[in-house]
Amino acid sequence: MTKRTLKDLSHHVSQCVECGLAESRTQVVFGSGNPNADYFFIGEGPGAKEDLEGEPFIGRSGKLLSRLIGEELKIDRSQCYIANVVKCRPPNNRNPKSIEISTCKPYLDEQIQLVNPVVIIPLGNFASRLLLNTKEGITNLRGERYSYKQHYLVPTFHPAAALRGNPDALKNMRLDFQLAYSIVSGNLK
Ligand code: SF4
C-alpha cells in the first residue's frame, strides 16, 4: 500500500471526531511549515486565534517563536515544521486531558515520521512529557539532548512561559535553540 502523504494525513485529520475536542473546535489545526524540515516544533494545543485561522502559533507566542527561530536557528519559521500535541482547541484554553492527548498522538507520530526532522523541539510540559514519557517538568528536562525514535529531541520552555515573565525562560530557550542548531549544523552528531 502506498504510504499516505502529509497532505493526505492533513485531509484525514481535518475531519477527525475521535475525541471530545471535536465538539467545541472551529476547525482542526493540523500543523504547518516545511514538509522536509530539519526542525519540528511541538506546542500544546491551538488557542483562540489559531482555532479561528487554522494555523498554529500565530499569536504572541508565535511571534516570539518566529523571532527565536530567526535569531538562533538563522532561518525563517517557514523552513521549520510546527504542530501541537492536540490538533483541536481545548475550550477556554484549559489543559488538554490525558485521553485527548493519547487519542491525538498517532497523528503527531505520523507527522513526525513523514517530515522526518533531525531535531524535535517540544515546547513546554505537555509536549516534552508526552515524547519523553515522563512526569518530570520542563525546568528539569531542558538543557539536554535526548532521542525520540531516530530523531534528536531538545525540550525547552513554551514561549508563553517567557511571555508570562519567567526570567529564566527566554534565556534558557535561547540556549536550547543553540543546542538544536549545533545538532542540525553537524557540530554535535
Ligand atoms: S484533538 Fe485530535 S483526536 Fe481530538 S478530535 Fe481533534 S484531531 Fe481528533
Boltz pocket constraint, residues with backbone or C-beta under 6 A from the ligand:
constraints:
  - pocket:
      binder: B
      contacts: [[A, 13], [A, 16], [A, 17], [A, 18], [A, 19], [A, 20], [A, 21], [A, 22], [A, 28], [A, 85], [A, 86], [A, 87], [A, 88], [A, 100], [A, 103], [A, 104]]
      max_distance: 6.0
